[in-house]
C-alpha cells in the first residue's frame, strides 16, 4: 500500500508580537510499501527549542495537528511520535532545525518504527553500486557508480528536509568508485574513479551546488600518475583533504592543487580523520598500508605535515574494511577480511596520543555478530550502524548491526529492505542514516534507498 502521500496533516504556525505571521507546512511520509500511517491513532510533536509537546487524536475527519509558537527567532527540532489506539508507540521521526521566524515553507518528516530500516519515499535516478558519496548540510551527495551496463554519470542530491532526490548536472564522463570530499559553501571535490574500461583515472573536479539550475563543474590540475579508484579521503583543514593511494595525495581546495604528500607511498588503506592534541591527524590502516623500507606495516599516521608508519596489531592488517571517526575523535576500523581471507568480526580502535608526534594506541575488540566485507558504515550522535556487506561466499548480507556510538555496546540487528553489498551510508541532519545503492542478493545494482530511523527521545 502506498502511503507516501499526505495521510496526516501537520501545520506549524508561527506568529510574532509584531503580528507578522508565517506558516511551515509539514507533510508526513513513510515507507511506500507499509500502512504505518493508517495505524497511527494519536500523534505527538515535541519542539525541542521550547520543550513543548503538542498532540492530536484521529477523528472522523482524519488526523490533523496544528502547532502555534511565537516567532522569536530561535531554532529547534520537531520530534514526532505516533501511537496506536491501544497506546503502542509505533512510529518516530524528526525534522529540523526549524527557525521560529515569520516565513512560509514546506518540509517533510519521515516516520518509521523506532530503530528500523525502511524504504525511503524516493529512489536513485539510476540503479548502481560503488557510489562516491558524502554527507552534506542539505542531506547527501551521491556521485557516479557502477550500473547494469557499466559506470554511470548520474549525480543525485538527497534532501533531508524534503526527502526528495534531485538530479545534479551529469558527470563529464561515466565513472564509479570516485573519492568525494565535502568542502564549505556547497563545494565538493571529486577525485579519480574507474572509467568504462574499469581503469583508474586521475582527473579531479570541483562540483559547485550553488550554480543554477543543477550545479556546475571546474577542474583541478593533477598528474596522470596519481590515477586511483575507490580511494578514501579525510579532512585535514578547511578545504584540505588527504586521499589514500600510492602515493597518498594532498588536495588543497584553496590553492586549487593536488600533490603527493612526502613519504606518502603505499598508503592504500582506509583513511579517517583523528582529533588529536596537535589538531587533525589522518590515520591510514589496512593490509595494503606498506612501509617502503620495512614492507607490510598496517598503519601510518599523518601529523603536522609528515607521515609516520606505526606499529599496529595483526588484526588491523585487513582488506575490504571501513573506517569511521567516532564522537570522541578516535577512529574505528570495522569489518573486512584478514590477510588469509578469513572474515573478521573484530574492530580496531585508534586513539591518538595526548602529546604531539607521540605514538597513539590501538585497541582490538570483538564487535560484529557477522563478519562482513565492504559494509556501509555511518554514525549519528547516538548510534553506529554497520550495513550489509558480503559474506564469505561473496553474497550480499541482508541485515545491519546497530551499536551505541559511545560505548560500542550492541543495540540491535535489524533487517534491510534489500540485501546490499558495495552500498554507501550517510548520516543526515535529522538523526536518520541514508543507505544508497549497492548490489542485491542477485548481484544486480539497486536503485532503492533505505532510511535507518533511530528511536527518538524528545
C-alpha positions as CSV (number, residue, x, y, z in Angstrom):
1,X,0.0,0.0,0.0
2,X,1.5,3.4,-1.0
3,X,1.0,5.8,1.8
4,X,3.7,8.4,0.9
5,X,1.1,11.0,0.1
6,X,-0.2,13.2,2.8
7,X,-2.2,11.0,5.2
8,X,-1.5,13.0,8.4
9,X,-1.7,16.8,8.1
10,X,0.6,18.7,10.5
11,X,0.8,22.5,10.4
12,X,3.3,24.7,12.2
13,X,2.0,28.3,12.5
14,X,4.4,31.0,13.7
15,X,3.1,34.3,15.0
16,X,5.1,37.2,16.5
17,X,4.0,40.1,18.6
18,X,4.6,42.3,15.5
19,X,1.6,40.4,14.1
20,X,3.7,39.1,11.3
21,X,3.0,35.5,10.6
22,X,4.5,32.6,8.8
23,X,3.4,29.0,8.2
24,X,5.6,25.9,7.9
25,X,3.6,23.1,6.4
26,X,4.9,19.7,7.5
27,X,3.9,16.8,5.3
28,X,4.3,13.2,6.6
29,X,5.9,10.4,4.7
30,X,6.6,6.7,5.4
31,X,7.8,3.6,3.7
32,X,5.7,3.4,0.5
33,X,5.1,-0.3,1.0
34,X,3.7,0.0,4.5
35,X,0.4,1.0,6.1
36,X,2.2,2.6,9.1
37,X,0.4,6.0,8.9
38,X,-3.0,4.5,8.8
39,X,-2.2,2.7,12.1
40,X,-1.4,5.9,13.9
41,X,-4.3,7.0,16.1
42,X,-2.5,9.7,18.1
43,X,0.4,11.9,17.1
44,X,2.6,13.9,19.4
45,X,5.1,16.5,18.4
46,X,7.7,18.0,20.8
47,X,9.5,21.2,19.9
48,X,13.0,20.9,21.4
49,X,13.7,24.6,21.4
50,X,10.9,25.2,23.9
51,X,10.4,21.6,25.3
52,X,6.8,21.9,24.4
53,X,4.6,18.9,23.3
54,X,1.5,19.1,21.2
55,X,-0.8,16.2,20.4
56,X,-3.9,15.3,18.3
57,X,-6.1,12.2,18.0
58,X,-7.6,10.8,14.9
59,X,-11.3,11.6,14.4
60,X,-13.9,11.1,11.6
61,X,-12.0,13.7,9.5
62,X,-8.6,12.1,10.0
63,X,-5.6,13.2,11.9
64,X,-4.6,16.8,12.0
65,X,-2.2,18.7,14.3
66,X,-1.7,22.5,14.5
67,X,1.2,24.0,16.4
68,X,1.3,27.7,17.4
69,X,4.5,29.2,18.6
70,X,5.8,32.8,18.8
71,X,8.3,33.7,16.1
72,X,11.1,34.8,18.3
73,X,14.0,33.9,16.0
74,X,15.0,30.8,18.0
75,X,15.5,27.4,16.4
76,X,14.8,23.8,17.3
77,X,13.7,20.4,16.0
78,X,10.2,18.8,16.0
79,X,10.3,15.2,17.2
80,X,7.2,13.2,16.2
81,X,5.9,10.0,17.9
82,X,2.9,8.0,16.7
83,X,0.7,5.7,18.8
84,X,-1.9,3.2,18.1
85,X,-5.4,3.3,19.7
86,X,-4.1,1.0,22.5
87,X,-1.1,3.2,23.2
88,X,1.6,1.2,21.4
89,X,4.4,3.6,20.2
90,X,4.9,2.5,16.6
91,X,6.4,5.5,14.8
92,X,9.1,8.2,15.3
93,X,10.7,10.9,13.2
94,X,12.4,14.2,13.4
95,X,12.6,17.3,11.3
96,X,14.7,20.4,11.8
97,X,16.2,22.6,12.9
98,X,13.3,24.8,12.1
99,X,13.7,28.6,12.7
100,X,10.8,30.3,14.5
101,X,10.5,33.2,12.1
102,X,7.8,34.8,10.1
103,X,8.4,32.7,7.0
104,X,6.4,30.4,4.8
105,X,8.0,27.0,4.0
106,X,7.1,23.4,3.3
107,X,9.1,20.5,4.8
108,X,8.6,16.8,5.2
109,X,9.1,14.3,8.1
110,X,9.6,10.6,7.5
111,X,8.1,8.3,10.1
112,X,9.1,4.8,10.8
113,X,9.2,2.2,13.6
114,X,11.9,3.0,16.2
115,X,15.3,1.6,15.3
116,X,14.3,0.3,11.9
117,X,15.5,0.4,8.3
118,X,12.7,1.1,5.9
119,X,12.4,2.0,2.2
120,X,12.8,5.8,1.5
121,X,9.9,7.5,-0.3
122,X,12.2,8.0,-3.4
123,X,14.8,6.1,-5.3
124,X,18.1,6.8,-7.0
125,X,17.8,8.1,-10.6
126,X,19.8,5.1,-11.8
127,X,20.4,1.7,-10.1
128,X,24.0,1.5,-9.1
129,X,26.7,0.3,-6.7
130,X,30.2,1.7,-5.9
131,X,28.8,5.2,-5.5
132,X,31.0,8.1,-4.5
133,X,29.1,9.8,-1.7
134,X,29.3,12.2,1.2
135,X,27.0,13.8,3.8
136,X,26.3,17.5,3.4
137,X,24.4,20.2,5.1
138,X,21.4,19.6,2.8
139,X,21.5,15.8,3.1
140,X,23.8,13.7,0.9
141,X,25.6,13.9,-2.4
142,X,25.7,10.7,-4.4
143,X,28.1,10.7,-7.4
144,X,28.5,8.2,-10.3
145,X,28.6,4.5,-9.6
146,X,28.5,1.1,-11.3
147,X,25.2,0.5,-13.2
148,X,23.8,-2.5,-15.1
149,X,26.0,-1.8,-18.2
150,X,29.0,-0.1,-16.6
151,X,29.8,3.2,-14.9
152,X,27.1,5.9,-14.9
153,X,27.3,9.7,-15.0
154,X,24.4,10.3,-12.6
155,X,24.7,12.8,-9.7
156,X,21.9,12.7,-7.1
157,X,21.2,15.1,-4.3
158,X,19.2,13.7,-1.4
159,X,17.4,16.4,0.7
160,X,16.9,15.8,4.4
161,X,14.1,18.4,4.7
162,X,12.2,17.3,1.6
163,X,13.1,13.6,1.4
164,X,13.5,14.0,-2.4
165,X,16.2,13.1,-4.9
166,X,17.1,15.9,-7.3
167,X,19.4,15.3,-10.2
168,X,22.6,17.3,-10.3
169,X,24.5,18.1,-13.5
170,X,25.8,14.8,-15.0
171,X,29.5,14.0,-14.7
172,X,31.6,14.8,-17.8
173,X,32.2,11.1,-18.2
174,X,30.7,8.0,-16.5
175,X,32.7,6.7,-13.6
176,X,32.4,4.6,-10.4
177,X,34.3,4.5,-7.1
178,X,35.0,8.2,-7.1
179,X,36.6,9.8,-4.0
180,X,34.2,12.6,-2.8
181,X,35.2,15.2,-0.3
182,X,32.8,17.9,1.1
183,X,34.1,21.4,1.3
184,X,32.5,24.5,2.6
185,X,29.7,26.6,1.0
186,X,28.4,23.9,-1.3
187,X,31.7,22.8,-2.9
188,X,32.5,19.1,-3.4
189,X,35.8,17.6,-4.7
190,X,35.6,14.6,-6.9
191,X,38.9,12.7,-7.4
192,X,39.7,9.8,-9.6
193,X,37.4,6.8,-10.1
194,X,37.1,3.9,-12.5
195,X,36.2,4.6,-16.2
196,X,34.3,2.4,-18.6
197,X,37.2,0.1,-19.0
198,X,37.5,-0.2,-15.2
199,X,40.8,1.7,-15.4
200,X,41.7,4.1,-12.6
201,X,41.5,7.8,-13.6
202,X,43.2,10.9,-12.1
203,X,41.1,13.9,-13.1
204,X,39.8,16.0,-10.2
205,X,36.6,18.0,-10.4
206,X,35.0,20.6,-8.2
207,X,31.2,20.3,-8.2
208,X,29.6,23.6,-7.1
209,X,26.0,23.0,-6.0
210,X,25.4,26.8,-6.0
211,X,25.4,27.0,-9.8
212,X,21.8,27.1,-11.1
213,X,19.9,25.1,-12.0
214,X,21.7,21.8,-11.2
215,X,25.3,22.6,-10.3
216,X,28.5,23.2,-12.3
217,X,32.0,21.8,-12.7
218,X,35.5,23.1,-12.7
219,X,38.7,21.1,-12.7
220,X,42.0,21.0,-10.8
221,X,45.3,20.2,-12.4
222,X,46.6,16.7,-11.5
223,X,49.3,14.4,-12.7
224,X,48.0,11.3,-14.5
225,X,50.4,9.2,-12.5
226,X,48.1,9.9,-9.5
227,X,45.2,7.8,-11.0
228,X,43.2,5.8,-8.5
229,X,39.8,4.3,-7.9
230,X,38.0,3.5,-4.7
231,X,40.2,5.9,-2.6
232,X,39.0,7.3,0.7
233,X,39.5,10.9,1.8
234,X,39.9,12.6,5.2
235,X,39.7,16.2,6.1
236,X,42.9,17.9,7.5
237,X,41.8,21.5,7.3
238,X,39.4,23.9,5.7
239,X,39.1,22.9,2.1
240,X,42.0,20.5,2.6
241,X,41.9,16.7,2.4
242,X,44.2,13.7,2.2
243,X,43.3,11.0,-0.3
244,X,44.5,7.4,0.1
245,X,46.6,5.7,-2.5
246,X,50.1,5.1,-3.7
247,X,51.1,7.8,-3.1
248,X,48.6,9.5,-0.8
249,X,47.6,12.9,-2.1
250,X,47.1,16.3,-0.5
251,X,44.1,18.1,-2.1
252,X,44.1,21.8,-1.4
253,X,40.9,23.5,-2.5
254,X,42.1,26.9,-1.5
255,X,45.2,26.7,-3.7
256,X,43.5,24.6,-6.4
257,X,46.2,21.9,-6.3
258,X,46.6,18.2,-5.8
259,X,50.1,17.0,-4.8
260,X,51.7,13.8,-3.5
261,X,52.5,14.1,0.2
262,X,56.1,13.5,1.2
263,X,56.5,9.9,2.5
264,X,53.1,9.0,1.3
265,X,54.0,6.0,-0.7
266,X,52.0,2.8,-0.1
267,X,49.1,4.4,1.8
268,X,46.3,2.4,0.1
269,X,44.4,1.7,3.3
270,X,41.2,3.2,4.6
271,X,41.8,6.8,5.7
272,X,40.0,8.7,8.5
273,X,40.5,11.9,10.4
274,X,41.6,11.8,14.1
275,X,41.1,14.7,16.5
276,X,44.4,14.9,18.4
277,X,46.5,17.2,20.7
278,X,48.2,18.6,17.6
279,X,44.9,19.2,15.7
280,X,43.7,16.9,13.0
281,X,45.6,13.8,12.2
282,X,44.8,11.3,9.4
283,X,45.4,7.6,10.1
284,X,45.7,5.1,7.2
285,X,45.2,1.4,8.1
286,X,44.9,-1.9,6.3
287,X,46.9,-4.8,4.9
288,X,47.8,-2.6,1.9
289,X,49.5,0.2,4.0
290,X,53.1,-0.5,3.2
291,X,56.3,0.9,4.6
292,X,58.6,1.2,1.6
293,X,61.6,0.3,3.8
294,X,60.1,-2.4,6.1
295,X,57.4,-3.9,4.0
296,X,53.9,-4.5,5.3
297,X,53.1,-2.5,8.5
298,X,49.3,-2.0,8.6
299,X,49.1,1.6,9.8
300,X,50.5,5.1,9.2
301,X,49.7,8.5,10.7
302,X,49.9,11.9,9.0
303,X,50.5,14.6,11.6
304,X,52.0,18.1,11.3
305,X,52.9,17.6,7.7
306,X,54.7,14.3,7.9
307,X,53.9,10.6,7.6
308,X,54.9,8.1,10.4
309,X,54.5,4.4,10.0
310,X,53.4,2.9,13.3
311,X,53.3,-0.5,14.9
312,X,49.8,-1.9,14.6
313,X,48.2,-5.1,15.8
314,X,47.9,-8.1,13.4
315,X,44.1,-7.7,13.4
316,X,44.5,-4.4,11.6
317,X,46.1,-6.0,8.6
318,X,42.8,-6.5,6.8
319,X,41.2,-5.6,3.5
320,X,37.7,-4.5,2.4
321,X,37.1,-2.9,5.8
322,X,35.7,0.5,6.7
323,X,36.9,3.4,8.9
324,X,34.8,5.9,10.8
325,X,35.6,8.8,13.1
326,X,33.9,8.4,16.4
327,X,32.5,11.3,18.5
328,X,35.5,11.0,20.8
329,X,37.8,11.8,17.9
330,X,39.2,8.3,17.8
331,X,38.9,6.2,14.6
332,X,37.3,2.7,14.4
333,X,38.2,0.2,11.7
334,X,35.4,-2.3,11.1
335,X,34.8,-5.5,9.2
336,X,36.7,-6.8,6.2
337,X,38.9,-9.9,5.9
338,X,42.3,-10.7,7.3
339,X,45.3,-11.4,5.1
340,X,44.4,-15.1,4.9
341,X,40.9,-14.3,3.6
342,X,39.1,-15.0,6.8
343,X,36.3,-12.6,7.6
344,X,36.8,-10.8,10.9
345,X,34.2,-9.8,13.5
346,X,36.7,-7.6,15.4
347,X,37.2,-3.9,15.3
348,X,40.3,-1.9,16.0
349,X,40.1,1.5,17.7
350,X,42.9,4.0,17.3
351,X,43.3,6.7,20.0
352,X,45.8,9.5,19.4
353,X,48.5,10.3,22.0
354,X,48.0,13.2,24.3
355,X,51.2,14.8,23.1
356,X,52.1,15.8,19.5
357,X,54.1,13.3,17.4
358,X,53.8,10.6,20.1
359,X,52.7,7.1,19.4
360,X,48.9,6.6,19.7
361,X,47.4,3.3,20.8
362,X,45.3,0.6,19.2
363,X,42.7,-1.5,21.0
364,X,41.2,-4.6,19.5
365,X,37.6,-5.6,20.4
366,X,35.1,-8.1,19.3
367,X,32.3,-6.1,17.7
368,X,30.3,-7.7,14.9
369,X,28.0,-10.6,15.2
370,X,28.5,-11.3,11.5
371,X,31.8,-10.9,9.6
372,X,31.3,-8.8,6.5
373,X,33.4,-7.4,3.7
374,X,32.7,-4.0,2.2
375,X,29.9,-2.9,4.6
376,X,28.4,0.6,4.6
377,X,29.1,2.4,7.8
378,X,27.8,5.6,9.3
379,X,27.3,7.2,12.8
380,X,24.9,9.7,14.3
381,X,25.1,11.3,17.7
382,X,23.7,8.1,19.2
383,X,24.4,5.1,17.0
384,X,27.0,3.4,14.9
385,X,25.3,1.5,12.1
386,X,27.1,-1.2,10.0
387,X,25.0,-2.1,7.0
388,X,25.1,-5.1,4.7
389,X,28.3,-6.1,3.1
390,X,29.3,-9.5,1.7
391,X,29.7,-12.8,3.4
392,X,32.4,-15.5,2.9
393,X,30.8,-16.7,-0.3
394,X,30.6,-13.1,-1.7
395,X,26.8,-12.9,-1.3
396,X,25.1,-9.7,-0.1
397,X,24.2,-9.6,3.6
398,X,20.6,-8.7,4.4
399,X,20.9,-7.1,7.9
400,X,22.5,-4.2,9.7
401,X,24.1,-4.1,13.2
402,X,23.5,-1.1,15.4
403,X,25.7,-0.1,18.3
404,X,25.7,2.6,21.0
405,X,28.2,5.1,19.4
406,X,29.8,6.0,22.8
407,X,30.2,2.5,24.4
408,X,30.0,0.4,21.2
409,X,27.6,-1.9,23.1
410,X,25.3,-3.8,20.6
411,X,21.8,-2.3,20.4
412,X,20.0,-4.4,17.7
413,X,20.4,-6.4,14.5
414,X,17.8,-5.3,12.0
415,X,16.7,-6.5,8.6
416,X,17.4,-4.4,5.4
417,X,14.8,-3.7,2.8
418,X,17.1,-5.4,0.3
419,X,20.4,-7.3,0.9
420,X,23.2,-5.0,-0.1
421,X,27.0,-5.0,-0.7
422,X,29.1,-2.2,-2.0
423,X,26.5,0.3,-0.8
424,X,27.1,3.6,0.9
425,X,25.6,5.1,4.1
426,X,25.5,8.7,5.2
427,X,24.2,10.4,8.4
428,X,21.5,13.0,7.8
429,X,21.0,16.1,9.9
430,X,17.7,14.7,11.3
431,X,19.3,11.8,13.0
432,X,18.5,9.3,10.3
433,X,21.0,7.4,8.1
434,X,20.6,7.2,4.3
435,X,21.6,3.9,2.7
436,X,22.1,4.2,-1.0
437,X,22.6,1.8,-3.9
438,X,24.8,-1.4,-3.7
439,X,24.3,-4.8,-5.2
440,X,21.4,-7.0,-4.1
441,X,21.4,-10.8,-3.4
442,X,21.4,-11.5,-7.2
443,X,24.4,-9.2,-7.7
444,X,22.3,-6.6,-9.5
445,X,22.7,-2.9,-8.8
446,X,19.7,-1.5,-6.9
447,X,18.1,1.9,-7.1
448,X,16.4,1.5,-3.7
449,X,17.2,4.0,-0.9
450,X,16.9,2.9,2.8
451,X,16.5,5.0,5.9
452,X,17.6,4.0,9.3
453,X,15.3,5.8,11.8
454,X,16.6,5.8,15.4
455,X,14.5,5.7,18.5
456,X,13.9,9.3,19.2
457,X,13.6,10.9,22.7
458,X,12.4,14.5,22.6
